[in-house]
Amino acid sequence: MAWQHDAMMNPPIEGLLTRAGSKFRLVTLGAKRARQINSYFGQLGEGSGQIVPPQVNSTARKPLSIAFEEIEADKIVPVEAPDEEELARIEAELAAEAEAESPALAAVPAEGAPVE
């Protein structure tokens, strides 16, 4: 008679590690999402509705368990931060867009300014 007990961790950590890529990323992703879920439950009565609710139906009551279930269901995925070159390119694009918009704003006289 083979007896197998349920693992304490559900979903299994091995499956979560394959989705996150590393233990550090899994812990960081789970902790950040758990904080968001906790904030969501904390603001429910206020009606502000600015935080994303849990993305899975869960019987778990703890925010970290819900976050891990979301990771397992591929509702929450890790995103790579941009490297230095990518970040510099994005900043240059934003600066170019701001500069392109500024001549149009400069042509409009400010309130109270003398019109020539």
OpenMM code with the backbone's topology and positions (N, CA, C; nanometers):
from openmm import Vec3, app, unit

residues = "MET ALA TRP GLN HIS ASP ALA MET MET ASN PRO PRO ILE GLU GLY LEU LEU THR ARG ALA GLY SER LYS PHE ARG LEU VAL THR LEU GLY ALA LYS ARG ALA ARG GLN ILE ASN SER TYR PHE GLY GLN LEU GLY GLU GLY SER GLY GLN ILE VAL PRO PRO GLN VAL ASN SER THR ALA ARG LYS PRO LEU SER ILE ALA PHE GLU GLU ILE GLU ALA ASP LYS ILE VAL PRO VAL GLU ALA PRO ASP GLU GLU GLU LEU ALA ARG ILE GLU ALA GLU LEU ALA ALA GLU ALA GLU ALA GLU SER PRO ALA LEU ALA ALA VAL PRO ALA GLU GLY ALA PRO VAL GLU".split()
positions = [
    Vec3(0.0840, -0.1172, 0.0000),
    Vec3(0.0000, 0.0000, 0.0000),
    Vec3(0.0889, 0.1240, 0.0000),
    Vec3(0.0802, 0.1973, -0.1051),
    Vec3(0.1619, 0.3182, -0.1157),
    Vec3(0.0852, 0.4341, -0.0544),
    Vec3(0.1509, 0.5002, 0.0390),
    Vec3(0.0890, 0.6156, 0.1038),
    Vec3(0.1698, 0.7391, 0.0721),
    Vec3(0.1039, 0.8390, 0.0234),
    Vec3(0.1733, 0.9619, -0.0111),
    Vec3(0.0990, 1.0771, 0.0554),
    Vec3(0.1730, 1.1564, 0.1283),
    Vec3(0.1092, 1.2707, 0.1930),
    Vec3(0.1269, 1.3953, 0.1052),
    Vec3(0.0343, 1.4870, 0.1225),
    Vec3(0.0430, 1.6114, 0.0464),
    Vec3(0.1612, 1.6929, 0.0942),
    Vec3(0.2242, 1.7589, 0.0010),
    Vec3(0.3348, 1.8472, 0.0366),
    Vec3(0.2787, 1.9658, 0.1138),
    Vec3(0.3588, 2.0197, 0.1996),
    Vec3(0.3146, 2.1349, 0.2764),
    Vec3(0.2960, 2.2555, 0.1848),
    Vec3(0.3769, 2.2630, 0.0837),
    Vec3(0.3723, 2.3755, -0.0093),
    Vec3(0.2848, 2.3387, -0.1275),
    Vec3(0.1765, 2.4113, -0.1458),
    Vec3(0.0898, 2.3883, -0.2594),
    Vec3(0.0608, 2.5241, -0.3214),
    Vec3(0.1024, 2.5551, -0.4396),
    Vec3(0.1616, 2.4699, -0.5420),
    Vec3(0.3064, 2.4322, -0.5098),
    Vec3(0.3534, 2.3216, -0.5671),
    Vec3(0.4896, 2.2755, -0.5393),
    Vec3(0.5947, 2.3777, -0.5814),
    Vec3(0.6956, 2.3920, -0.5011),
    Vec3(0.8005, 2.4912, -0.5236),
    Vec3(0.8766, 2.4650, -0.6535),
    Vec3(0.8900, 2.3397, -0.6937),
    Vec3(0.9639, 2.3066, -0.8155),
    Vec3(0.8977, 2.3679, -0.9386),
    Vec3(0.7642, 2.3619, -0.9435),
    Vec3(0.6918, 2.4210, -1.0563),
    Vec3(0.7040, 2.5723, -1.0590),
    Vec3(0.7036, 2.6324, -0.9406),
    Vec3(0.7174, 2.7777, -0.9329),
    Vec3(0.8569, 2.8226, -0.9765),
    Vec3(0.9582, 2.7435, -0.9397),
    Vec3(1.0955, 2.7786, -0.9766),
    Vec3(1.1153, 2.7782, -1.1274),
    Vec3(1.0502, 2.6848, -1.1968),
    Vec3(1.0646, 2.6817, -1.3422),
    Vec3(1.0006, 2.8046, -1.4059),
    Vec3(0.8940, 2.8557, -1.3464),
    Vec3(0.8276, 2.9741, -1.4017),
    Vec3(0.9049, 3.1020, -1.3716),
    Vec3(0.9635, 3.1104, -1.2514),
    Vec3(1.0330, 3.2326, -1.2110),
    Vec3(1.1769, 3.2360, -1.2601),
    Vec3(1.2405, 3.1220, -1.2717),
    Vec3(1.3779, 3.1186, -1.3206),
    Vec3(1.4824, 3.1060, -1.2120),
    Vec3(1.4583, 3.1645, -1.0949),
    Vec3(1.5540, 3.1526, -0.9848),
    Vec3(1.4794, 3.1702, -0.8526),
    Vec3(1.5432, 3.1239, -0.7460),
    Vec3(1.4817, 3.1364, -0.6134),
    Vec3(1.4637, 3.2831, -0.5762),
    Vec3(1.5655, 3.3637, -0.6051),
    Vec3(1.5587, 3.5057, -0.5700),
    Vec3(1.4424, 3.5734, -0.6418),
    Vec3(1.4287, 3.5479, -0.7708),
    Vec3(1.3203, 3.6100, -0.8469),
    Vec3(1.1848, 3.5613, -0.7975),
    Vec3(1.1738, 3.4344, -0.7618),
    Vec3(1.0480, 3.3803, -0.7099),
    Vec3(1.0099, 3.4481, -0.5786),
    Vec3(1.1066, 3.4621, -0.4888),
    Vec3(1.0794, 3.5256, -0.3598),
    Vec3(1.0398, 3.6717, -0.3795),
    Vec3(1.1119, 3.7428, -0.4652),
    Vec3(1.0832, 3.8836, -0.4892),
    Vec3(0.9464, 3.9017, -0.5539),
    Vec3(0.9187, 3.8227, -0.6563),
    Vec3(0.7913, 3.8316, -0.7266),
    Vec3(0.6755, 3.7972, -0.6340),
    Vec3(0.6897, 3.6886, -0.5573),
    Vec3(0.5842, 3.6484, -0.4648),
    Vec3(0.5603, 3.7518, -0.3556),
    Vec3(0.6676, 3.8080, -0.3006),
    Vec3(0.6544, 3.9060, -0.1925),
    Vec3(0.5890, 4.0345, -0.2421),
    Vec3(0.6299, 4.0830, -0.3592),
    Vec3(0.5709, 4.2062, -0.4131),
    Vec3(0.4225, 4.1873, -0.4412),
    Vec3(0.3892, 4.0749, -0.5024),
    Vec3(0.2483, 4.0499, -0.5341),
    Vec3(0.1668, 4.0285, -0.4072),
    Vec3(0.2237, 3.9613, -0.3072),
    Vec3(0.1531, 3.9402, -0.1810),
    Vec3(0.1228, 4.0738, -0.1132),
    Vec3(0.2168, 4.1680, -0.1203),
    Vec3(0.1924, 4.3023, -0.0642),
    Vec3(0.0780, 4.3714, -0.1381),
    Vec3(0.0743, 4.3565, -0.2698),
    Vec3(-0.0343, 4.4171, -0.3476),
    Vec3(-0.1691, 4.3557, -0.3104),
    Vec3(-0.1719, 4.2236, -0.2952),
    Vec3(-0.2961, 4.1546, -0.2582),
    Vec3(-0.3401, 4.1975, -0.1190),
    Vec3(-0.2457, 4.2072, -0.0271),
    Vec3(-0.2764, 4.2505, 0.1086),
    Vec3(-0.3338, 4.3927, 0.1070),
    Vec3(-0.2756, 4.4801, 0.0273),
    Vec3(-0.3262, 4.6177, 0.0151),
    Vec3(-0.4661, 4.6181, -0.0460),
    Vec3(-0.4891, 4.5307, -0.1419),
    Vec3(-0.6212, 4.5219, -0.2050),
    Vec3(-0.7265, 4.4857, -0.1014),
    Vec3(-0.6992, 4.3832, -0.0202),
    Vec3(-0.7951, 4.3424, 0.0817),
    Vec3(-0.8118, 4.4507, 0.1881),
    Vec3(-0.7070, 4.5277, 0.2130),
    Vec3(-0.7140, 4.6339, 0.3119),
    Vec3(-0.7971, 4.7521, 0.2664),
    Vec3(-0.8038, 4.7800, 0.1371),
    Vec3(-0.8773, 4.8943, 0.0858),
    Vec3(-1.0144, 4.8581, 0.0304),
    Vec3(-1.0617, 4.7357, 0.0506),
    Vec3(-1.1891, 4.6935, -0.0079),
    Vec3(-1.3059, 4.7834, 0.0327),
    Vec3(-1.3161, 4.8199, 0.1596),
    Vec3(-1.4290, 4.8996, 0.2054),
    Vec3(-1.4222, 5.0450, 0.1647),
    Vec3(-1.3051, 5.0919, 0.1220),
    Vec3(-1.2876, 5.2327, 0.0894),
    Vec3(-1.3408, 5.2685, -0.0488),
    Vec3(-1.3493, 5.1705, -0.1368),
    Vec3(-1.4047, 5.1937, -0.2685),
    Vec3(-1.3113, 5.2604, -0.3678),
    Vec3(-1.1810, 5.2698, -0.3366),
    Vec3(-1.0901, 5.3364, -0.4293),
    Vec3(-1.0605, 5.2497, -0.5506),
    Vec3(-1.0447, 5.1181, -0.5335),
    Vec3(-1.0289, 5.0252, -0.6445),
    Vec3(-0.9099, 5.0492, -0.7345),
    Vec3(-0.7970, 5.0917, -0.6801),
    Vec3(-0.6810, 5.1189, -0.7624),
    Vec3(-0.5826, 5.0027, -0.7676),
    Vec3(-0.6004, 4.9019, -0.6857),
    Vec3(-0.5082, 4.7889, -0.6795),
    Vec3(-0.5734, 4.6689, -0.7476),
    Vec3(-0.4945, 4.5944, -0.8237),
    Vec3(-0.5457, 4.4797, -0.8987),
    Vec3(-0.5844, 4.3678, -0.8011),
    Vec3(-0.7070, 4.3158, -0.8128),
    Vec3(-0.7504, 4.2081, -0.7234),
    Vec3(-0.6799, 4.0771, -0.7574),
    Vec3(-0.6922, 3.9764, -0.6707),
    Vec3(-0.6339, 3.8452, -0.7019),
    Vec3(-0.6857, 3.7930, -0.8360),
    Vec3(-0.5965, 3.7320, -0.9133),
    Vec3(-0.6289, 3.6882, -1.0483),
    Vec3(-0.6723, 3.5422, -1.0565),
    Vec3(-0.6774, 3.4730, -0.9428),
    Vec3(-0.7199, 3.3327, -0.9399),
    Vec3(-0.8241, 3.3152, -0.8311),
    Vec3(-0.9116, 3.2171, -0.8492),
    Vec3(-1.0033, 3.1792, -0.7423),
    Vec3(-0.9268, 3.0873, -0.6487),
    Vec3(-0.9206, 3.1241, -0.5223),
    Vec3(-0.8376, 3.0493, -0.4293),
    Vec3(-0.9112, 3.0277, -0.2986),
    Vec3(-0.8842, 2.9126, -0.2381),
    Vec3(-0.9361, 2.8883, -0.1042),
    Vec3(-0.8360, 2.9339, 0.0003),
    Vec3(-0.7164, 2.9716, -0.0439),
    Vec3(-0.6129, 3.0183, 0.0479),
    Vec3(-0.6536, 3.1531, 0.1059),
    Vec3(-0.6122, 3.1767, 0.2283),
    Vec3(-0.6458, 3.3028, 0.2936),
    Vec3(-0.5252, 3.3950, 0.3025),
    Vec3(-0.4072, 3.3400, 0.2866),
    Vec3(-0.2862, 3.4208, 0.3022),
    Vec3(-0.2430, 3.4782, 0.1673),
    Vec3(-0.2046, 3.6069, 0.1657),
    Vec3(-0.1677, 3.6715, 0.0394),
    Vec3(-0.0514, 3.6035, -0.0330),
    Vec3(0.0474, 3.5514, 0.0392),
    Vec3(0.1600, 3.4857, -0.0273),
    Vec3(0.1155, 3.3575, -0.0970),
    Vec3(0.0260, 3.2816, -0.0358),
    Vec3(-0.0262, 3.1608, -0.1006),
    Vec3(-0.1026, 3.1960, -0.2275),
    Vec3(-0.1818, 3.3031, -0.2214),
    Vec3(-0.2560, 3.3471, -0.3404),
    Vec3(-0.1584, 3.3915, -0.4489),
    Vec3(-0.0535, 3.4647, -0.4100),
    Vec3(0.0465, 3.5096, -0.5069),
    Vec3(0.1137, 3.3909, -0.5739),
    Vec3(0.1495, 3.2873, -0.4980),
    Vec3(0.2115, 3.1691, -0.5569),
    Vec3(0.1153, 3.0973, -0.6508),
    Vec3(-0.0126, 3.0952, -0.6182),
    Vec3(-0.1103, 3.0335, -0.7082),
    Vec3(-0.1216, 3.1135, -0.8385),
    Vec3(-0.1122, 3.2459, -0.8291),
    Vec3(-0.1145, 3.3284, -0.9498),
    Vec3(0.0081, 3.3020, -1.0361),
    Vec3(0.1239, 3.2853, -0.9733),
    Vec3(0.2466, 3.2551, -1.0493),
    Vec3(0.2333, 3.1200, -1.1179),
    Vec3(0.1779, 3.0220, -1.0470),
    Vec3(0.1604, 2.8895, -1.1056),
    Vec3(0.0648, 2.8935, -1.2252),
    Vec3(-0.0375, 2.9782, -1.2172),
    Vec3(-0.1355, 2.9886, -1.3253),
    Vec3(-0.0882, 3.0809, -1.4376),
    Vec3(0.0347, 3.1299, -1.4296),
    Vec3(0.0923, 3.2216, -1.5283),
    Vec3(0.0132, 3.3520, -1.5405),
    Vec3(-0.0519, 3.3930, -1.4322),
    Vec3(-0.1208, 3.5222, -1.4297),
    Vec3(-0.0233, 3.6335, -1.3929),
    Vec3(0.0812, 3.5985, -1.3192),
    Vec3(0.1854, 3.6924, -1.2802),
    Vec3(0.3169, 3.6359, -1.3326),
    Vec3(0.3860, 3.7132, -1.4145),
    Vec3(0.5119, 3.6669, -1.4726),
    Vec3(0.6226, 3.7670, -1.4433),
    Vec3(0.7448, 3.7191, -1.4234),
    Vec3(0.8561, 3.8116, -1.4004),
    Vec3(0.8924, 3.8849, -1.5293),
    Vec3(0.9352, 4.0093, -1.5133),
    Vec3(0.9757, 4.0913, -1.6269),
    Vec3(1.1186, 4.1368, -1.6022),
    Vec3(1.2017, 4.1252, -1.7039),
    Vec3(1.3407, 4.1683, -1.6930),
    Vec3(1.3481, 4.3200, -1.6913),
    Vec3(1.4292, 4.3731, -1.6037),
    Vec3(1.4528, 4.5173, -1.6011),
    Vec3(1.5410, 4.5543, -1.7198),
    Vec3(1.5218, 4.6731, -1.7765),
    Vec3(1.6049, 4.7116, -1.8908),
    Vec3(1.7500, 4.7328, -1.8480),
    Vec3(1.8424, 4.6963, -1.9382),
    Vec3(1.9844, 4.7186, -1.9080),
    Vec3(2.0189, 4.8656, -1.9332),
    Vec3(2.1435, 4.9021, -1.9098),
    Vec3(2.1866, 5.0427, -1.9193),
    Vec3(2.1630, 5.1010, -2.0587),
    Vec3(2.1953, 5.0251, -2.1628),
    Vec3(2.1781, 5.0740, -2.2998),
    Vec3(2.0306, 5.0948, -2.3325),
    Vec3(1.9469, 4.9993, -2.2940),
    Vec3(1.8036, 5.0096, -2.3185),
    Vec3(1.7454, 5.1292, -2.2435),
    Vec3(1.7878, 5.1486, -2.1194),
    Vec3(1.7409, 5.2602, -2.0388),
    Vec3(1.7820, 5.3937, -2.1003),
    Vec3(1.9047, 5.4036, -2.1502),
    Vec3(1.9518, 5.5264, -2.2147),
    Vec3(1.8718, 5.5549, -2.3415),
    Vec3(1.8403, 5.4507, -2.4180),
    Vec3(1.7620, 5.4680, -2.5405),
    Vec3(1.6218, 5.5184, -2.5092),
    Vec3(1.5590, 5.4622, -2.4048),
    Vec3(1.4242, 5.5041, -2.3654),
    Vec3(1.4248, 5.6499, -2.3195),
    Vec3(1.5250, 5.6878, -2.2398),
    Vec3(1.5350, 5.8260, -2.1929),
    Vec3(1.5559, 5.9226, -2.3091),
    Vec3(1.6360, 5.8841, -2.4089),
    Vec3(1.6589, 5.9690, -2.5257),
    Vec3(1.5290, 5.9863, -2.6048),
    Vec3(1.4505, 5.8798, -2.6202),
    Vec3(1.3230, 5.8890, -2.6914),
    Vec3(1.2271, 5.9819, -2.6183),
    Vec3(1.2198, 5.9694, -2.4855),
    Vec3(1.1316, 6.0559, -2.4076),
    Vec3(1.1747, 6.2023, -2.4163),
    Vec3(1.3059, 6.2273, -2.4145),
    Vec3(1.3565, 6.3638, -2.4255),
    Vec3(1.3234, 6.4214, -2.5630),
    Vec3(1.3339, 6.3404, -2.6681),
    Vec3(1.3026, 6.3863, -2.8028),
    Vec3(1.1536, 6.4188, -2.8158),
    Vec3(1.0691, 6.3375, -2.7560),
    Vec3(0.9254, 6.3645, -2.7598),
    Vec3(0.8922, 6.4927, -2.6846),
    Vec3(0.9544, 6.5137, -2.5690),
    Vec3(0.9297, 6.6347, -2.4910),
    Vec3(0.9759, 6.7581, -2.5664),
    Vec3(1.0885, 6.7481, -2.6356),
    Vec3(1.1416, 6.8606, -2.7123),
    Vec3(1.0523, 6.8909, -2.8317),
    Vec3(0.9958, 6.7870, -2.8927),
    Vec3(0.9074, 6.8069, -3.0074),
    Vec3(0.7785, 6.8768, -2.9651),
    Vec3(0.7324, 6.8533, -2.8439),
    Vec3(0.6102, 6.9159, -2.7943),
    Vec3(0.6350, 7.0566, -2.7414),
    Vec3(0.7551, 7.0867, -2.6955),
    Vec3(0.7811, 7.2157, -2.6317),
    Vec3(0.7706, 7.3354, -2.7258),
    Vec3(0.8072, 7.3325, -2.8556),
    Vec3(0.7878, 7.4510, -2.9398),
    Vec3(0.6411, 7.4912, -2.9510),
    Vec3(0.5522, 7.3956, -2.9540),
    Vec3(0.4096, 7.4268, -2.9620),
    Vec3(0.3638, 7.4961, -2.8341),
    Vec3(0.4173, 7.4565, -2.7220),
    Vec3(0.3809, 7.5184, -2.5950),
    Vec3(0.4446, 7.6556, -2.5812),
    Vec3(0.5626, 7.6769, -2.6363),
    Vec3(0.6319, 7.8043, -2.6253),
    Vec3(0.5619, 7.9132, -2.7071),
    Vec3(0.4867, 7.8769, -2.8106),
    Vec3(0.4196, 7.9736, -2.8948),
    Vec3(0.2982, 8.0347, -2.8260),
    Vec3(0.2451, 7.9692, -2.7258),
    Vec3(0.1291, 8.0186, -2.6531),
    Vec3(0.1790, 8.1116, -2.5421),
    Vec3(0.1323, 8.2389, -2.5390),
    Vec3(0.1777, 8.3293, -2.4329),
    Vec3(0.1201, 8.2894, -2.2982),
    Vec3(0.1982, 8.3082, -2.1932),
    Vec3(0.1526, 8.2774, -2.0586),
    Vec3(0.0499, 8.3793, -2.0160),
    Vec3(-0.0331, 8.3450, -1.9187),
    Vec3(-0.1334, 8.4360, -1.8670),
    Vec3(-0.0677, 8.5600, -1.8099),
    Vec3(-0.1176, 8.6756, -1.8438),
    Vec3(-0.0631, 8.7994, -1.7903),
    Vec3(0.0606, 8.8481, -1.8631),
    Vec3(0.1100, 8.7719, -1.9562),
    Vec3(0.2304, 8.8127, -2.0300),
    Vec3(0.1886, 8.9109, -2.1399),
    Vec3(0.2701, 9.0125, -2.1629),
    Vec3(0.2355, 9.1079, -2.2689),
    Vec3(0.2430, 9.0416, -2.4059),
    Vec3(0.1467, 9.0710, -2.4886),
    Vec3(0.1415, 9.0155, -2.6239),
    Vec3(0.2075, 9.1153, -2.7165),
    Vec3(0.2995, 9.0719, -2.7965),
    Vec3(0.3741, 9.1603, -2.8864),
    Vec3(0.3097, 9.1716, -3.0208),
] * unit.nanometer
topology = app.Topology()
chain = topology.addChain("A")
for resn in residues:
    res = topology.addResidue(resn, chain)
    for name in ("N", "CA", "C"):
        topology.addAtom(name, app.Element.getBySymbol(name[0]), res)
